[in-house]
Amino acid sequence: MPALIRTILGLHRSRDIPMRNRKNQRHHQPSRRSFIMCLRLALAVFVCSAFQPGPAMSDDQAAADAAKAAWPEEVRRALACEDASLWTGVEAVSEPRKSGQNALRWAHHTRHPSVRCLAAPSDLSSFNTLSFWLHSNVAKDATFMIILESPREPGVFSYYSRKVTVDWTGWRHLSFHFRSFGRAREPKGWDRISAFRLTASGWDQQPDDESVWIMDQVDFSFDPQPYRPEIRVEKYLETPAIERFRERLRPGHPRLILLDEDLPRIRQFVRETPLGQTWYETTRATAQQLYERPVRQHELTDGRRLLSISRDVLNRMYHWGLLYRLDGEPRWLDRAWQELATVVEYPDWNPSHYLDTAEMMHAVAIGYDWFYNDLSEEQRTILRDGLWRHGLRLSYAAYMGLEAEGQQHWPGVQNNWNFVCNGGSALAAMALLDELPEPCSEILHYAFQYIQIPLRHFEPDGAWWEGVGYWGYSMRYLLSHLRGMETAFGTDFGLIDALRGKGLSAAGDFPVYLTSPRNGFFNFANSGSGGSTYHHWGLFYLAARFQNPLYLHFQQERTRGSAKDILYYEPFTAELALEDMPLDKHFRGAEVATMRSCWTDPHALFVGIKAGKNGIAHAHQDLGSFILYGLGERWIQDMGTEGQIYQGHRHGLPHSQFYRVREEGHNTLVLNPGPGYSQGARAEAEFIRFEHTPDEAQAVVDLTDAYSDHVVSATRGYRFFAQRRALLVQDELEPQDTTELWWFAHGAANTVMTLDETGREAILRRNQKYCHVYLLEPADAVLTIMDAQPLPSSPNPDIQNPNKGISKLAIHLPETKSTTIAVLFVPRLGSEPVPDIPVKVSPIKAWKLDVNETVRHLSPMRYR
């Protein structure tokens, strides 16, 4: 289609069109009406080629029938599921079955994680649908992948794939259009299929022996009906009628995010208030730095992604566009055009990694919309064509089920990709809706539905399952999408109202509660280092829409000011008493919790606790892990992101190879260490108790499922006591057999660690402040200090982060049975004596918040 558009329009793209004195050029340019007419014609050709009725469909059906008639008898018997010898990993059964004499039984998935058809057809190019009957004995959301291998070249594992979630019992007929299959590493084609198999392992799956599946009547066929991706979503709000987007569209430009009617208010804020002046100067300094950098060229910076380029261009558009609209300085317009003219000439926006495409669509949409009135008609046409060719065309294809290059699975995914790809597509569609009403209306209609899919992950308390880092990335696009609808249509069609009282309305609680008194944050999962001050302009939007003064205060106190802060800042008057806020929070669902001693004291004690699920997007093997801040220092840290897990396309190593992902790289337990994980790869852990009073708090996590291969039961408790001046971490384990156990707690980089003569007490020192660590139980164990390095039995790829300057406390029990491990953390200032904290180790089930018993006291430790 892009070639057709260019041919019809006869476009000549020049990056050097003067920005001023351009009126005398416009009589040489195609009119807006001619552009629209020609683009509609091209679109019609594109769509009709996919949906051509009549004889072509009959020819396709005849070709499918002919291909099937040519199959050898063994292919027919294999697909009819009559002969188990033509498959691996299955056995023939006579009951239950759907037809014929037999069906195929797939059981014992840990022993037989995959089944393979040994007589599958190799040329499927005449078909477009795979179907079969599947019987399940249980409905527990077990999954398997359908894999159709199609090697692009020797040694490259390229394939088509489709995940199936078995959430039913009895028989169900499954039918999958080929366009619903994902594509990995550019498979050669449907006419070059080398293997057909089903697998319950790999792809973050866990084989489940309880599930028994019976398969019958496998078939490949041709479906003449146009393919449409299935939208399965529990909606918070019904989608507006598709024509409503065009009816409500604000005429003219600009209409995205920032309207001209908002400019007087913003000018007053940045010129007449100290806060606004500071933010403006920061924004202007950033814009100048970006201005002085060269135009970004097409480059896959890590060999796979264009993402850093897309994000940089987007940042440039927001900064230059905001300053141009506030001040009218021509250089911002000139520089923006150079950037935009370059990126639309790229060969593509890397649709094989669609985040890159989505973020570039966002960038070009903002540039097109904000500079629209001072661009020539030819320049507008160039940008419109590029935005369609490199972005909207592909998004339209993904929504409508049309064949197109790049990834097409993203519309209905559950993670941050959903918000980014649907949001970027929607913003671009809002920019061109009056130019391309038919495809852009479809894009907006589908995007409105799809973005509701992952919203359920904010339930019930506002947490985001991928951690604070990806909370921020998700908000950048979800909230831009919502704000874009408000400005482009004058309404979000009721979505914010539908979300009041739901998880999203409390989403700002997540970064607020996970931020420490020192402003570093609990960085579980792939959320960076966690050491910097956390702030996010999205909190301004959430504050205004849900009238939450906490979010407003939090962001205003922490941000240095940016273009997005200026755009989304909507102050309002409301009382906020931080001292009255709950000190502790358990985020249900995500199963994350924090406890603190005070909201207003930067020296307050703070602990973050991680339970939840392994094996989900960006998760680490960190169930039971924790972090600890006190006296303005980070004493126990999460090691943060391992950069190499994003480079799998280069080294091919699984996440399990990397220290920062594994249990030993977190502040939790390792049982029976070896090359694999200690915790289950799909294990779950939840808080079974979470209680607090003004002076104390306690949380208890059930880790039995996490260590189910090793234990009968495992529980970890966290307890604040002594007016929240000390933290007790206590583990209670009943192993299945004699077990080797490691307990770890990682100090922040460059923390000085020392031990007393007995090995029962340690001290952590930072900036003339101290954190005493006491091993209370078991009596025969000692604390040791180790480098943050893999155990001898663990993998240790030389490309991973070396963790220089980081040490950890360790407890090693080489052979243990039922045991309790209790460790107490007590921070103190260097000028203060060692705190006299009453301590009593009692079973976790006996913990009470109002205990006032006579207990032994800690004596000062002996240094050496």
Secondary structure by P-SEA (a helix, b strand, c coil): caaaaaaaabbbbbcccccccccccccccccaaaaaaaaaaaaaaaaaaaccccaaaaaaaaaaaaaaaaccaaaaaaaacccccccccbbbbccccccccbbbbbccccccccccccccccccccccbbbbbbbbcccccccccbbbbbbcccccccccbbbbbcccccbbbbbbccccccccccccccccccccccccccccbbbbccbbbbbcccbbbbbccccccccccccccccccccccccccccccccccccccaaaaaaaaacccaaaaaaaaaaaaaaaaaaacccccccccccccaaaaaaaaaaaaaaaaaaaaacccaaaaaaaaaaaaaaaaccccccccaaaaaaaaaaaaaaaaaacccccaaaaaaaaaaaaaacaaaaaaaaacccccccccccccccaaaaaaaaaaaaaaaaccccccaaaaaaaaaaaaaaacccccccccccccccaaaaaaaaacaaaaaaaaaaacccccccccccccccccccaaaaaaaccccccccccccccccccbbbbaaaaaaaaaaccaaaaaaaaacccccaaaaacbbbbbbbbcccccccccccccccccccccccccccbbbbbbbbccccccccccccccbbbbccccccccccccccccccccccccccccccccccccccccccccccccccccbbbbbbcbbbbcccbbbbbbbccccccccccbbbbbbbbcccccbbbbbbbbbcccbbbbbbbbbccccbbbbbcccccbbbbbcccbbbbbbbcccccbbbbbbcccccccbbbbccccccccbbbbbccccccccbbbbbbbbbbcccccccbbbbbbccccccccccccbbbbbcccccc
